[in-house]
């Protein structure tokens, strides 16, 4: 099974390398223009990833506060039920 995955990965990497090579040979831009384009696109991807990470971090922080508040509420309810049960037992 692992051998099949390795073969698939090797074929994928070979295809990727061939695509990069052919793309470089037939590129419509000069090397400098291509590098600038790649740099601009990389910056755009970097900003997109940073935004996604920041949004995720804010979501996790906000959600953890909600979960903590719910947990405190459940603990308080559990304590009150425990006390009420204790009073009922002592009343018998």
Secondary structure, 3 states (H helix, E strand, C coil): CHHHHHHHHHHHHHHHHHHHHHHHHCCCCCHHHHHHHHHHHHHHHHHHHHHHHHHHHHHHHHHHHHHHHHHHHHHHHHHHHHHHHHHHHHHC
